[in-house]
Amino acid sequence: MELEDLVRLRRARDRMDREYAEPLDVTELARTALMSPGHFQRSFRAAYGQTPYAYLMTRRIERAKALLRRGDLTVTEVCLAVGCTSLGSFSSRFTELVGETPSAYRARSHVESAVIPPCVARTYTRPVRGRTRVDPGETF
């Protein structure tokens, strides 16, 4: 892959990081990267190991986890705040990535992560497909 393509893909990825709560689709993101939608999807997957949709949903779930840990918003409010329009799809994806439902995640104690610096907490709480919740005493 050429350096110029990587720069354009990073521009689209950065946009997803910034505007995760906005209604972004592949056509719009491809336009940001100055690529056709098909080429953008193939190139993004080759560069980042996942589809643009999977990357965007991971960002949304990551933000949702932070909002749910606060405990002052309902699951529906969190779903809408992170840019998801379907509570069912949000809950399914959350459960798939986190290993528990949004309600269960919100209800349990998050004291163990309260003392972790934010830069480490992002890594600790990052949703990863196929990995269940990490216990505080578990080593990586």
HELIX and SHEET records of a PDB file:
HELIX    1   1 LEU A    3  ARG A   18  1                                  16    
HELIX    2   2 VAL A   26  THR A   32  1                                   7    
HELIX    3   3 PRO A   37  TYR A   48  1                                  12    
HELIX    4   4 PRO A   52  ARG A   70  1                                  19    
HELIX    5   5 VAL A   75  ALA A   81  1                                   7    
HELIX    6   6 LEU A   87  VAL A   98  1                                  12    
HELIX    7   7 PRO A  102  ALA A  107  1                                   6    
HELIX    8   8 VAL A  111  ALA A  114  1                                   4    
HELIX    9   9 PRO A  118  THR A  125  1                                   8    
END                                                                             
